[in-house]
Structures are given as C-alpha cells and as structure tokens.
C-alpha cells in the first residue's frame, strides 16, 4: 500500500518488478488482487472504493464499485462473476463479469449477533459450490452457498488448534 502499487514476483526468474500505474488506473490503497485466466488483473483498492481492472499488459481497462458503503478488501473471479469482500457494507458483493460489471446481489442479509453476520470480511475464495470468507472481526472462516445461504463456519478466537486470531488470507484445496 505504501508504493500505491503491486509487487510482481516471478518465481521462475527469481525477480521482482513493481507495478505502479498512473492516470485513470492510479491506485491509492491496493489491498488484494486476482488474475483471471485471460491474464486480466483485478485490484481491490480500499481508498478508491473500487475494483480497478487492467489487461494482461498492465493497461487500465476500467474500474467499478458502489457509491456508498463500499470498501473492497478482496476480489475473486469465478463462474463468470466477480466476487468482492466489502468491509464497510459487511457483505459479499457479486457482479456480472461482462463489460458493464453490473451489480447482481450481495449477502448475507443479517444483523450483529447472528451466526451468518460478517463483522469484517477481509478475504474471499470461491469454489464450484461454496464461498469462503475470512471474517477478521469474528475470528472465523464462514462458508456460504453461491446464492448467499449460510452453510457453516470454523474457528473461534484464540491461539490453540482450531482457533484463529485476526484471520487474513484464505485458500482452499480441491479436497
């Protein structure tokens, strides 16, 4: 976030490059990113309150986001949809992946104290049947169906086996 860009690490070449776009693509506080199968780069920018999209050559394509209560912290592309963890709105926002990036829906519709409520959704990972969200504010990983139905959670506050303290980042294996 300090450089307002990304570090690009090439493991094969053992090199690091900096991606610091300017103009319409200038980043303010890039938090997380996702590269799709075409090589397009989607950046969750928490200070621009937008997802900023670049092509595989680093050229700015466009950006999108909500006008109010939107602070994206992570982005994931799956099933021709763009899934965004929204910290301020305390929800997962889902957009179409077409050129308009039309807002489709968000979830969960819940309130504090309920097991499905997202206190601080920070990271997201989507599989063929589930959406996994690390909830920094509830010390859990929460699982939802693609349509937003709460399925389960794991973790609790602490530093013992099965407990989490400030969970960030998430990855899910095929198993």
N, C-alpha and C positions, 0 to 999 in steps of 0.2 A: 504493500500500500504506500510506502514511503516514496518510491520512484514513480508511482501512478502508472504502473505497467506490469508486465509479467516477465518472469524468468523462464526462458525456453531452454530446457536441458535435453541435450542429445546424448543418450546413454551410449550409443554405438561410437560416436565421435569423441565422447568424453569432453563435451564442450558446453558452454553456457552462453546464451545470447539474451539480450534484453529486447522486449517488445514494448515500445513506448509510443503509442500512436498519437497523432496530433489532429487538428481540425475537428470535424464532426465526430470523429472516433476517439477524441481525447478522453482518457479515463481519469476519474477523480479518486475513487477508492475501490479498486478491483478486489473482490473478496474471494471468489471462486470462478472456475470456468469449466467448459465442456467442449470437446472437439467431436463433431459428428463424423459419420462415415464418409462424407464428402470432403472433410477437412475444414469445414466452417467452424469458426471459433465463437462461442457464446460466452460472454463475460458478465457475471453478476456484479454490478457497480452500485455499492450501497450509498454513495454520496450523490451520484447522478439519479438514483432511484429508477434505474433502468437496466435492462439486459441489452448489452451492446454486441452487435454481430459483425464479424469480419470474415472475409473469404479465406481460402487456403494460402493465399499470398500475403495476408495481413491487411488487405484493403477493406476499409469500412464499407459495410453494406447498409445497415440501418440500426435503429435502436427502438425499443418499445418498453412500456411499463404503465403502471396505473398513476392517475393524477394524485390520489390521496392514499394515505395509509399503506405505502409501499416502500419496503426496503429489502431488496433481494439479497439473499446471502448465499444462495447456491442455485445452480441450473443443471438440468438433466434432460437429454433428448431421448424419447422412446415412443414407439408406435405412432410416428408422425405427429407427436405432441411435444410441447416444451413445458416441462415441469419446473416450477420455481418455488423455492422456500422463501416465504415473505415474513421477515422478522416483525415488522410493525403491525401488520394485519393478523399475525399469528395463524397463518394458514398456508396451504399449498395452493398455488395458482396454476391453472392449466390453460395453455394457449394452443391454438392450431399452429402447425408448422408452415402453413402456406405463407405467401408473401405479405399478407396483412397481419399475421400473428394475432388473430382475433382471440379475445378472452373467451374461454369456454365455460369454466366453472372454477370454484375453489372449495376447499374443505379443510378441516371439519367445521360444521356449524355446531359450536359447543360453547361452553362457558367455564370459567375457572372452577376447579374442584371436580370436574368430570374427568373420567379416565382417558377420554379421547382428545381433550383440550391440548393445544400446543402452546406452551408458555414461551418458548424461544426456539422456533425451528431454525436450525443452523445449516444442516446438510441433508441431502436427499439422494436416494438411489432407487431406481425403478427397475423391476424385473418383469417377466411376462405376466405375472399375476399379483404383484404386490408393490406398494410404495413404502419404502423405509425412510423414516425421518429421525435424525438425531435431535432430540429436544433438550437443548442445553439448560433450559430453565426447570426441567422436571427430572433431569438426570436419567433419562431413559431413551431407548430407541423404540419408536412407535411404528406399528405396521398398519397399513390401510389397503383396501382394495383399490383398483384403478378408479372406481366411481366415488371413492372417499369414505367407504364404510370402515369403521374401526375394527381391526381384527385382533390385535394383541399388542403387548409391549414387553420389553425386557429391561432389566436393570432397576436399580434404586440408588440412592445417594450413599457413597462410601468408597472405601479403597480395598475392600475384600473381593474375593471371587464373585462375579455376577453383579458387582456394584460399579457405578460409574460416578466420576466427578468431572463436571464440565465436558460432556461428550461433544467432540467435534469430529468431522470427517466420518464417512461411512462407505463401506464397500461390502458387497455381497457376492459370494461364490455361487456357482451353478447348483451346488448341493444345498 
